[in-house]
Amino acid sequence: MNRFFLIFSLICFCVIEVSRSQEKVTTQDSIQPKAYIIQLSTSKTPELPANFDAISRFNFYGICWNGKPDDNLKFARQMGYNYVMYQPGMENSPLAADLNFYMESPEYHVYSTLGVDRNLDKKKNYSEEQKSAYQNYFALKKTNLQFPENIASGWFSNEKFSVEPDWQQQRVIDYFVGKVKEKALSIERFEKKFLFAGLAWDVPQFTGDFYNNGKQISLEVWNGKDSSGLFPGTTHNYKTYSEGKVAYYLAIKKAFRETYLNRNLCFIFEPYNYYDSWFKGLFNLDPKQQEELMRDALITQEAGVTKWSTGTEFVDDNRVYKSGVMSKSRAGSTTPDNHDLQSNKVIVAKAAINGSWVSWYGRFSGSGDRVPMKNIYEVPNWLQLIRMVANWDNLNGVNITARRWDGETYVSPNSRMDNNIIYSRQPKTQKLFVVFLNDKGEIKLNPGEKIVSIKKVDKFFCETNDASDELKVEGNKIKPHPRPLSSKERGAAPNKHLEQNLGNWLSLAIKVNLSKGQFPLP
């Protein structure tokens, strides 16, 4: 009898363990986000808006400081981008075919033609020719200081700092414009249609990107006025550094428009503080200069949701839009600051309901991130996708009046974002990209849509294996299975080893007891 109870207890224990194992799988599955691509067929082929080509230039993949060219190009193509930020080496990749590129901070490509680096190292010995180039072409502090202490310091790292061109000299403007054009032409690959599409600037304020004691400043801190020091033998053609910087922007835009007469160029400016770092200075210019600077321009906000920024000034700051020079259809967010769901929902939803844009620029992570993401495959699928939602609604021509945001949920005929799910339709393929954040998420198909296939995705959001058994379809709704499927439902036991072991233990126990006559059959 004792053996009978022992065997019975063992069986119960095994059954409980199987149940607990299944419960554990269900619980884990409900917490871990799961990403899929669903191929749909529809009774009516969706038509892209007539201005698709014109507005596609505002939908760009801007990572150029992180990762490898092929990885960035692979992701860009998968997400349907037509425009990328140029990263050295992209022109040699077959993945660059039929893409257009922007040059980020294009003047940085020119420094080497002067025999100098962008970053000046105080501990390094420089030749007389290099010292001359630094002092003749770049902004100076007071000229009574000796090199390199007389060079105005930009973004810094230990004993190194970036140097900024002296835009008050017309000859410097002319030199840089000419060399940037040469560089752009050298990058283009006509045989694969990897073509120049425009320019982009991080920290574009007219006063320059200068730093002193760890704080961003203007030249006025050193020189008592918004002006570079004048090196012997040089001439300032512009009274202030701001005037010179504006002249440079206008000159390089004009030069590229004349070079590429039939191209739909775009010029991107990414101020950190949306109003103070760009529009405040812009509105002090004469109307003609304002108009020219804003022509074919996209202005994106670097600041995210922080203690000093809402992250949505790009659509919420009314000062930007009072004059009519700027429209929300040419505004966007490119912040690297936020990697949480709520902040991204707010930024993306505000962009979507205003017809604005969300993109990456330069990097994935902000300067303060303890563990910065350095490659696209380190970015979770939900964050990869959520930053596409506003852009895909724009490119799919979803009417602004059909987009809804209540502070928690964004929904349109094309997309949805809430605490349970993120999904949107890729404009080029009309495939449904989805991330279930938990097992409560639900997709609502549009009338006439039918499922062709469901695929899992990898870290680049590219399709991998079939996943039709992981989702269930109820009418026009798609949901994740709240539990592991049975062996009959998916053709294989979910806990194969446990079930086999349970059978073996039971069989052995019965044999042992039957052989001793202590477990008689009924």
Order of alpha helices (4+ residues) and beta strands (2+ residues): alpha-beta-alpha-beta-alpha-beta-beta-beta-alpha-beta-beta-alpha-beta-beta-beta-alpha-alpha-beta-alpha-beta-alpha-beta-alpha-beta-beta-alpha-alpha-beta-beta-beta-beta-beta-beta-beta-beta-beta-beta-alpha-alpha
